[in-house]
Amino acid sequence: MKRVLVTGAGGFVGSRIMQQLADRMTLLPFPQGALAHATRSDVERLVERLHPDAILHTAAISDTGYCEAHPDESFRANVEVPLWFAQAARSVGARLVAFSSDQVYAGLKDRGPFDETTPLSPSNVYGRQKREAEQRILDVLPRAVLLRATWLYDLPGYRLPIRGNLPLNLLRAARLGEPLRFSCRDYRGVTYVRQAVENLLPALALPGGVYNFGSENDADTYATALHFCTVLGIHPTLEQTSWSRSLLMDTRKARAGGILFDTTAEGTVHRAKSFPIVAQNAKKCNGEGANIYKPPAKTVY
């Protein structure tokens, strides 16, 4: 089987890679916590020793607010570390698939959807860092595949790490009786993380370059939140605002490479039978359930 090094293996995406793909490839987790203090030489030595066929790089600091407040720390995590893996992958002849973000489209004035050729000028630190990482990685390793992921979600109840996402935020609001505000002029795809993990298999075979990666979504965020509430069978108080943003992505390039996603609405409909059960269990369970609403860690090292 293909030998694949996984960074961020203890995080939201990485832990699901380790669970879902374990029977289809030999997964080699980067030692948990090691990247927070690793040097470029540490990365190169480990990659040389493991000599993987491919690297799935999911580790990042993805909290946009934290990146704004700590730009030097997030630059190391979001630009320097992935660049080290690109250089190490080149030295051993490994494929590299690394996560970028739809936040590279933040600040664009049009509604979209945007394709990979759209001129960019990201309006937040995280988006700028992800864009810089894309450019620098491809300069070093043109074969690298950079996936501009949408907002990913899963629900608690699977005994895997969980972080803030749309249905989880809605569950929390319903549980605590707190209102949530969503804009009717904010547009963004929201993607089931397990479908994203499954699509990493065809992503490993893509030609090098940048790809929009995730569910397309024509609905605004307020309407999307209402849709999730219907599927989950919950009734939090949702307040409508009108601030403007669009992170909508055109995924035709990825589809041409065999990467197929449900739309955001289709994804919730297809999982409608399991969502209420998981949501109900999450409210009742102890241990994991006691911690599911804590703020996410700033990093998935």
N, C-alpha and C positions, 0 to 999 in steps of 0.2 A: 504494500500500500504506500501511497505518497506520504512522505514525512513533512509535516507542516508545523512550523513554530508559531505559537499563538502568544501575542502580547496582550496584557490586560485580561488574562485568562480567569481572573477572579472577579471581573467586573460584569456589568449588565450584558453587554454583547458577548464578551469573551467566555463567560460561564455557559452561555447557551450554545456557543460553538463547541465547547468541550462536551456538552451533553448530547447535542443533536448529531454531530458529525463523527463521533468516536468510532462508529462501526464502519466508516467509509474511508478513513485515513488514520495514519499514526500521528496523533496530536502531541506536540511537545510544548507544554506551557513554559513561558518565561517565568523564572522564580518570582512568586508573588511578593510585591513590595520592593523588589531589587531595582527596578527602573528608576525609582524616585531618587536614588543616589548613584546610579551607574554612570560610568564614563563611556566615552566613545570606544576606548580600548576594551572595556568590559563587554560591551555589546559585540564588538568584532570577535573577541576571543570565544564567546559563547556560541555565536553563529558558526564560527569556524569549527568548533568542537562538535556541535550537533549536525552541521552540514545538512540543513533541511532542503527539500525540493522547493518549498515555498514558505513565505512568511505572511501571516495574517496579522496586520498591525491594527489593533483596536484601542490601545492605551492612549489616553488623552486627558487633558483638563477641559471639560466640555461645558462647565457652568459659565455662561456668558458674563454674568455679573462678577464672578470671581476673577475671570480673565481681565475685565476692565480694571479691577482693583489691584491685581497682581500681574501686570503684563510681563515682567521679566521671568517670573516663575512659569507662567503659561507659555511663554516663548520657548523656553527650554523643552517643555513637554510636547508642545504642538508643532514646533518647527525643527529644533535641533535633534530631538530623539528620533523622529521618523526619518530624518535625513541620515542619521547614523545607520539605521536599518537598511536604507536604500544602498548606502555605500557597502555595508556588509553583505547584502544580497548580491550586489554586483561581484564582489570578490569570490563568492562561492558558486555563482551561477544560478541563484535561486530566484523564483518569481516573487514579486512583492505585491500584495493587495493591501492597501491602507485606506482607512476611513477618512474622508473629508466631510464636509457639511453643507447643507443648503444655506447656511448663514453666509456663504460667500456672495449670495444674491441680495443680502440685506442692503437697503439704501437705494435700490433701483426704483424708478418712479413709475414704470409701466406695471400693468397687472400680470403680465406673462401669459402663459408659462414660458420660462426661459430655457434655452438649450445651452449646450456646453460652449458655444462660440460667443455667447453674449458678453460684451465688454463689462468688466466688473470694477467696482470701487466700494468694497464692503464698508459698512458704516459702524461696525463694532470691532473690538480688538480680536475676538475669537474668529470672526469671519476673515479679517485681514491675515491672521496667522495661518489659518487653513489655506488661504489662497497662496501665501508665500511658500508654504510647505509643498503644495502641488507643484509649483514652478520649480523649486529647487530640487525636488525629488526627480522630476522628469529630466532635468538637466543632467543629473548623475546617472539615472537609470531610465532610459526612454521606454523600456518594457514594463515599467511599473504601472499598476492599475489603481487609480484614485477614485474612490466612490463617494460622491456627494450625497450623503444620506439625509433623509428627512427626519422629522421627529419620530422616534421609535417608541413603541409601547408594548407592555405586557402587563399582566395582572399578578398580584401576589397569590400564593397558594401552591407554588411549584417547588418551594424550598430552594430558590435561587436568588441571587442578589436582585434587588428591585430599586429603581430610582424614579424621581418625579417624572410623570408622563400624563397625558391628557386623561385617560380613564381613571388612573390612580388619583389625580387631583380632584376629579368629579366625585369619586367614592369618598374621599376625605371630606369634601364639602358637604355631602349628604349626611355623613356620619356625625359631623361636628355642628351642622346647622349654620355653616358659614357661607356667605354668598361668593360667587366667582364672577369676574367680569371678562367678557369676550367681545372683540370688535367684529362688526358686520362688514368691515373693510380690510380685514386681515385674512390673508390666504396662505395656506401651507398644507402640504401633504402630511399625513399621519399614517405610519406604517407599522404593521404587526412585526415585531422583532424576529419571530420564528420564521416568517417568510423571508425576511432579509437574510437570516443565517443560511437558509436553504439555498438562496440565490448566490451565496459565496462560491458554491461549486462551479457553476458556469462562469462566474467572475474570474476564477483562476485561469480560465482559458481565453480570456479576452485579449485582444491586442493592447499594447500599452497606451495609456492616455487617461483622460478624465471622463467619468460617466455619472450622469444623474441616476440616483439609485434609491428607489422607493415608490410609494403609491402616489399616483396623481390624484388631485382633488379639486373639483370645481367649486365646492361650497366654501363659504366664508367660515371663519373659526367659530363664530357664534352658532351658526347652523350645524357645524360639525359637532360641537359640544352637545347640542340638543339631540342629535342623532345617537351619540354614544349613550346619553342618558336613557333614551328609549330602549336601546339594546340591553343595557345593564339593568333596566327596571328600577331606576332611582330617580329622585326628584329634588335635586339641590336647587337653590335659588340662583338663577343665572341672570346677570345684569348685562345689558347691551351697551357697548360704547362704539365709537366711530373712528378711532385712530387708524391710520393707513399703513399697510405693509404688504408686500407680496414676496413669498419665497417659492412660488409655484414653479415646478420643473417639468420640462418636456423630456420624457424618457425614451424617445424613439431610438436613440443611439444604443442604449442598453438592450432594448427589445430586439434590435437587429442582431445582437450578440447572444440571444437566447435567454435573456433575463426578463422574466415576466412577473409582474406584480398585479394583485387586485388593486382597484381604486380604493381609496380610504373607505368609502361607503360599502363597497363589495366586501372588503376585508371584515368589517364588523358583522355584516349579514351572514357571511360564511361561518362565523364563530359565535353566532347568537346563542346557540344551544349551550355552549360551555361557559360563556361569560357570566351569566347570572349565578351559576353554580360556584364558580371560582370567587366571585364577588361575595357571595353569601358565606363561603368558608373563610374568606379573609377576615370578615367581620367577627367571626366566632373563634378563630383559632388563637391559641396562646403561643408563646415563644416567638415564632416568626411573625405572627399577627400583631404581637405587642410592639414590634419594631417597624412595621411596614410604612408608617407615616413619618418616620424621621427624615430630616433633610438628607439628600444624597451626598455621598462623599464627593469632594471636589475633583478627585482623580480616580481613574480606574487602573492605576499601576498594580 
